[in-house]
Amino acid sequence: MSEIFAVHVVHPAQVRPTEFICRKLPQAEKHAAELSNDPGVLAAGVTRFVVDEPGTRQAAALYVRGVKQRLPYVSDDRTIQANGSGN
């Protein structure tokens, strides 16, 4: 099984396409945590995929202002609030 991790950035009006792809979760999480502190960014998420296996997409991490959020993170609110470390 070959895993990859994709980092996506959430802005107020859009979720941007994949920003970064790597083979190791810690590297993806570090990049997402850094991106989540950029001006205008609400959050940065990491998604796990298994290469050549459709349907394996899975949320791996979500960062808001550098703080890892609990998964799954579900909100009807259009603003994202830090809820502490988790997952």
N, C-alpha and C positions, 0 to 999 in steps of 0.2 A: 504494500500500500504506500503510495506516494502522496503526502499531504502538501498543500500550499496554503498560504495565508494572504488574503487581500485586505488592504487598508482603504477605507472609504471615508470621506469627509462630509459632514452635514453642515450646511449653511442655512440661514433662516428660510430661504425660498427654494432650496434644492438639496438633493443628495448628489454630490459630484461623482463622476466615474471613478474607477479604481485609481488610487494615487500611487500605490506601491504593492508589489507582490514579492513574497519571499518564502523560503522553505522552513523557517523556524519561528515558532510562536513568540518567543521572547523578543526577537528582533522586530516583528510586526507590532507587538504591544508597545515597545519602546517608541517606535515611530508614531503610532497612533497617539500615545500620551503627549508627545511633543507637539504634534499637529493640533491637538485639542486646545492648546494654549494660543494658537494663532488668532490675530484679530479677525472678527467676523465668523469664527468657527463655533458652532454650538456643540459639536461632538465629533469624535473620530471613532469609527468602528473597525473591528477585525472580523473577517469572515473566513471560516475554514472550508476548504474544498479537498476532495480526494480526486486526483488526476484520473481521467478516463472512467469515472463512475458518476453518471448523472444522478441528481437527487441527493447528493451528499453535502450540500451547502448547509452550514451551521454557524450561528453566531458564536464567536469565540471570546470577544471582549468589546467593551465600550468605554470610552474615556470622555470625561467632561472636565475641562480646566485641569487636565493632568491627573484626575482622580478616577481610578477604575470603578465602574458601576457594577451593580449586581445584574446578572442575566437571569431570565429574560427581562429586558427593560421595556415596558409597555406603558405608554401614556397617551391620553387624548389631548393633553396640553401641548401647544406648539412651542413651548419653551422647555428646555431640559435643565433640571436642577440636579446638582450633585447630591447623591444619596449615600456616599461613603464607599469604602472598599468592599469588595465582595466577590463572589463566585469562586 
